């Protein structure tokens, strides 16, 4: 990610104190989706940029949240964000959120976007949680 022009020279603060949880996913595709979301957050983060990523166990889902301290989504941005080729950036094709959402949907997850209570953008991605019983043999645990 450091090779992206919009990221160069920016200091990012990460909050990664999250519990370990399991989901069924293609790790490379899921990493690609998270990369797209994180890159957007970094590019739009405000002065003294801060990006927070965390995962929580909620109602049988692992909910991955990514939030930044940027300007947040405009009304048009909230409506158009997942449309291919929609972008508000001077550089880019407008495919990042579209790709990320497609990957998430293919993994039985969903994606919601919005603005945080104190400003900034917030993306939430819930995936079905796999509960592991240590006494059981599982390919996913």
C-alpha positions, 0 to 999 in steps of 0.5 A, a space after each residue: 500500500 505504501 507504493 500508492 501515491 496518495 499514501 506516501 508521506 502520510 502517517 496512519 494510526 491503526 487500532 488493531 486490538 481485535 479478538 481472533 475470529 474465524 470466517 470462511 473466505 478465500 484469504 487472497 480475495 478477502 485481503 483484496 477487498 480489505 485493501 480497497 477499503 483501507 486504501 479509500 480510507 487512507 486517501 480520504 483521511 483528514 489532517 493527522 490522518 487516522 484509520 481505525 479497523 476492528 472486528 467484533 462478534 455481533 449476532 453470529 457475524 464477524 463485523 469488520 469496521 473501517 473508519 477514518 477521520 476524513 470528510 465522510 460521504 456526501 449524499 451523492 457519494 452514499 447513493 453512488 459509491 458502489 456504482 462502477 466508475 463513480 469516483 470523487 478522486 482526481 485519480 482512479 477509475 472508481 472501481 475500489 468499492 465496487 470490487 470490494 463489495 462484489 468480493 464480500 457478497 461472494 463470501 456471504 457477507 454484506 457491506 454498508 457505508 455511512 458517516 460516523 457520528 463525529 464525521 469521517 466515513 465508516 464501512 461495515 462488513 459483516 461475515 457469518 461467524 464460524 464457532 469452533 468447538 475445540 473437541 471437533 475437528 474442523 478445516 476452518 478452526 
